[in-house]
């Protein structure tokens, strides 16, 4: 079996990796290294440095490569790994591979290869240059993994998620249709009918964002812009939105999205967005309070209709802000109906609302 020469030259395998000279001094018995290589589950291929056809030539493969491809060692040593490629091998991946190798940098990607029996498999490569004492590439070490089953499982999950999204969208559309038909025939106030349908649409907007993000969560900025958009026709200059990037978990996105909808509806009907002079500021910040990271959201209205006294009636929006956010997000909400306009401060513990960004 042909193996890369390491005697008499210092060979480094990537930055920070032990060189082969040091490894040989620790394990002088190359048979022990051979056992270690063959015990590794992934396939290992070592080639020479030349890149132009018919090179690079294979100098060594381990038992994992034999198991992966069905080729015996003696069938592949001296050949170029290109013989594993076929009709479905992605040429764009190969172009990126060649560009990386010519630049002498590591490369990681995946494409289709073919076994000895002709069956195809999706292989993930991690190819690392091996440099000698003068800094020249002396070998390429490729670790290869069959990710066919993993890719199939991921594709299956994506199909399931698409189906779930499709069914939820259909269900939400059905709820909207039923609500519209029911309320049309009911003897209820038109404001009730309009408000209920608007809340369903607000919920739908949140759902659309979550679908786009595969239900991993939602950006607070994207959520705010989506809920404000229906009320900004010709009024965009009246609204200021500012805050750092915050990624909300799905449940928090739904609850906070509905809260922002209620604030926007109120501003458009009675507050700062009901007049041309009004201004709305929606800002949020993240900071530590008594050692706990918290998210603070502030809604401020100014220059709107003068408010002589706070409203005495507590409607759905007020109850959602004052009670719903407490139950769902552990939030503390403060509503202030001041003469210059409504002010709403929502303060909540960060772990209760923030999710992991994909």
Secondary structure as UniProt FT lines:
FT   TURN            7..8
FT   STRAND          12..13
FT   TURN            15..16
FT   HELIX           20..26
FT   HELIX           30..39
FT   STRAND          43..48
FT   TURN            53..54
FT   STRAND          57..61
FT   HELIX           63..69
FT   HELIX           73..76
FT   TURN            77..78
FT   HELIX           81..84
FT   TURN            87..88
FT   HELIX           91..103
FT   STRAND          107..114
FT   TURN            116..117
FT   STRAND          120..131
FT   TURN            133..134
FT   STRAND          137..146
FT   HELIX           148..185
FT   HELIX           190..212
FT   TURN            213..215
FT   STRAND          218..219
FT   HELIX           220..229
FT   TURN            230..231
FT   TURN            233..235
FT   HELIX           236..238
FT   STRAND          239..242
FT   STRAND          247..248
FT   HELIX           250..269
FT   HELIX           272..274
FT   TURN            276..277
FT   STRAND          279..289
FT   TURN            290..291
FT   STRAND          292..302
FT   HELIX           316..319
FT   HELIX           320..324
FT   HELIX           325..329
FT   STRAND          332..338
FT   TURN            339..340
FT   STRAND          341..349
FT   HELIX           350..353
//
